[in-house]
Amino acid sequence: MRTTFKLPLELLLLANVRYLRHAPAERDFDKVERYAAMSAETAPAIRVRKDSTVADGMHRLMAAKIRGDKEVLCSAATPQEECSFH
């Protein structure tokens, strides 16, 4: 199992602002709403790179904003995810 840690929601939102400017496709809203219905404790961790950009979990990040979370459960991105396009 991966080690998890919490990061402030505002930090993740600021680090990912260029991705959040683009409205998700309509089909993605269903996914965001499903994650928003989960509690912050049961939602899967967001995978973040060293620069705090999201490698996997942008829908979960948007759901955390909708829920009004102050902190978000995260885990470190894999080496492959660190090198992926962002």
N, C-alpha and C positions, 0 to 999 in steps of 0.2 A: 504494500500500500504506500502511496505517496505521502510525504509530509505536507501538511497543510498549514497555512498561516492566514491571518486576516490583514487586509489592507483597507485604508479609508476609501470609501466609494468615490469621493471627490477626486482623489489622486488618480484613480483609474479612469474616471470620466475625462479629466484634463489630458491624460496621456493618450487617450484614444479619440480626442475630439474630431480629428479629421475623418475618422471612420463613422462617427456618430452623426455627422452633418447630413449624410445621405440617408433618406428615409428607406427603411427596409421594404422589400416587396410585400404585397398584401398577405401572401401565404406565410410570411415570417411572423406576422402579428399573432397568429394562432400559437406558434411556438413560444413567443414571448409571454403570452397570456398563460400558457400552461406552466411555465417556470415561475411567473409572478404568483400563481396560486399556491406554489410550494412555500414552505417557511424557509427562512434564511438558513436554518440548521439542516434542512433535508435537501436543499438544492445542491447539485454537484459543484465542486470547486471549479473556479475559473482558472485556466492555465495562462500564466503571465510570463512574458520574457523579462530579461534583466532590466530593460528600459521601461517596464510597466505597461507595455502594449499587450493587448490580449492576443494570445496565440490560438486559444480555443475557448469560446464562451461569451461571444458578443451578445447573444440572445439572453444569457443569464445576467450579463451586466445591465442590459436594458430592463430586465425584470427586477433587478435589485433597486434600480432607480424608481420604478413604478411603486414598489413596496415601501419605499422610503428608508431603505437600509442605510445605516451609517458606515458599516464595515461589510466587506465581502470576503467570503472564504475563497482562498486561492491556493494554487500549487505551482511549483516552478515548471516552466516549459522544458521539454526534452531538448537535447542538443539539435535534433532535426528541426524542431519547432523554432528554436532560436534563429536558425538560418533561413527559415521560410519567409516568403515575401510578406512584408508589412509596410 
